[in-house]
Amino acid sequence: MASSRPVKVAIYTFGCKVNLFESDQLKRSLKNIEIVTREEDADIFIINGCTVTSATDGQVRNMIRRFVKRGKVIVTGCYAKKPDPFLECASEVEFVNDISEVAQILGEELIYDAFFDRSRPFVKIQSGCDQFCSYCIIPFVRGSLKSVPLAEIRTLLEKIKDRQFKEVVLTGIHIGKYGKDLDDGSTLADVVKAAHETVGRVRLGSLESPEIDEQLFEYAKLGMILPHWHVPLQHGSDTVLKRMNRPYTTDEFKTAIDRIVSVYKELPAIGTDIITGFPGETDEEFKRSYDLIESLPFAYGHVFPFSVRAGTAAEKMDREYPVPSEVKKERAAVLRELFETKNEQFMRSLDGTADEVVIEEKLSETLFNSTSSKFQTVEVEGGFNSRDLIKVRLKYGSGKLTGTLTV
């Protein structure tokens, strides 16, 4: 007699906040399937993969190899949308381009909702990118811009409010272009306004500097956007930015950062992304990048040695003007050290200040990690619940921030 137990599915996610949201969305949609966290319990393995670098390709590839010996493997996300010549067991795996198709394979319809298991839920407001930076594979695997209608976002925000969340993170592949494909004139600022009115604290995902418009600056000045901005620079040399097909100069980027700083009463946390070893990068170009980063008020930075992606314009550049691997890594190490110094300086500047933090991970019976408005991890002691929003006085010491309750 056949077993009547539900199918057990394990879901593993790599990459950005969009992938995290879509995995949560899938979990919420699979009403007749049991989601498990131990691979030993799973009948089906779903891998929501990332392909932004060769390193992430390798991580996904290794997981596929491990799980294909244990059961059915379905791969989705950006990794699923391009062939991987290094995956020898591809014929044994089902590659599914869209997360909605995964739901259909499992007998469900994908809904615009999420099974939020974080204290600060991510909300995907758009997908796709039309920028075609010369190094980036994402426009090829994610396709053109596709914005979620504002009415659907409002409905999800109401659910988030009903579940007692105090902060929401607006995310997407290219959120600054939100609404460009809609007919109603909706913009990112409209989403910010709706999120602030409904949930309260609004944090923006990665946002390109040319797309920070006057309305966003005004909303930030009014306290409707948390003082934390992630603005990708990618390089601090104009000649490299031009080869990357980035839509700004270093002077324009600096002007945008200065403007962000000016709309807050205190220094906001500003983060960025940097690539080292882009094809043809000279010592002088790297020095310009270092000097610009050093001059700007970054609180943190993510540094990536250049990783060639097949099919991009930079693939040809890399064949003609390659930067040796050891040079890429050396330059990445130098910039990471610089960002470590900047991060410590930023945390020191917060010593003695007050902030509101969202309670997140429980470390012990009375010790919790929390996230501040400026995207800093703060340890707090007390009897709290996940999602609580509390006001604390910050103290810096031993390389970390702690907080004590304040009235």
Helices and strands as residue ranges (DSSP letters): E 8-13, H 17-29, E 34-36, G 39-41, E 44-49, H 54-67, E 72-77, G 78-81, G 90-92, E 94-95, H 99-105, E 122-127, H 138-142, E 146-147, H 150-162, E 167-172, G 175-177, H 188-198, E 201-204, G 209-211, H 214-221, E 228-230, H 238-244, H 250-262, E 269-276, H 283-295, E 300-305, H 313-320, H 325-349, E 354-362, E 367-372, E 377-381, E 389-397, E 400-405
